[in-house]
């Protein structure tokens, strides 16, 4: 048995509406399901085949994996195919790019940003839209 693909990422955020709006503007995510759980809003955001399940918890502090001495996800990556469209979004949204901007990897380019809660996101553009290694 092999995994076909990552289905979704489940994460807590400080503010559901702010987060959903940011992911819509920056990456084209749409709310496809929304509700409340234990009095807090939650929802599933979808863009292409990528899904995020987002739960509001304003009482939580920090994000895991920010080199604060705890194990956790350092960042997650979203694959794009439109470099010009991405760079226009960076400019329009005045996004702060980590690591000095565009990072050249052997078979891809990447940009690193943070969402309103502070989660690190790698925006990956693979050469010929085909992951390659070695």
Residue, then its C-alpha position, 0 to 999 in steps of 0.5 A: x500500500x502506498x499513499x496517493x497524496x497528502x489529503x489535508x493539513x489540520x491546523x489551529x489558528x488565532x482568527x478563522x476569518x482573517x486566516x480564510x481571507x488571507x489564504x483566499x487572497x494569496x493562494x485562491x483557497x475557498x471555504x468549502x465547509x464551515x461550522x463551529x466546534x466547542x464554540x469556535x469556528x472551523x472550516x475546510x479551505x480548498x484550492x485545486x487538490x490542496x485542502x486545509x482544515x482550520x480551527x480557531x483557537x485564539x487562546x493558543x500561543x505560538x506555532x510549533x517548529x519555529x526552532x523554539x526547542x520543540x518538535x513540530x512541522x517547520x513549514x508546509x509547502x504549496x506547489x504553484x505553476x505560475x511564477x508571474x502570478x505568484x510574484x504579482x501576488x507577493x507584490x499586491x499583498x506586500x508579502x514578506x519573503x524569508x531567506x532574502x526572497x527566491x531560493x534556488x534549489x537543484x530542481x525548483x525555486x521556492x519562496x517562504x512566507x508566513x500566514x497570519x498565525x505564523x505558520x511557515x509556508x514554502x511556495x514551490x515551483x518545480x522545473x517543468x512542474x515535475x518533482x525531481x531529485x538527485 
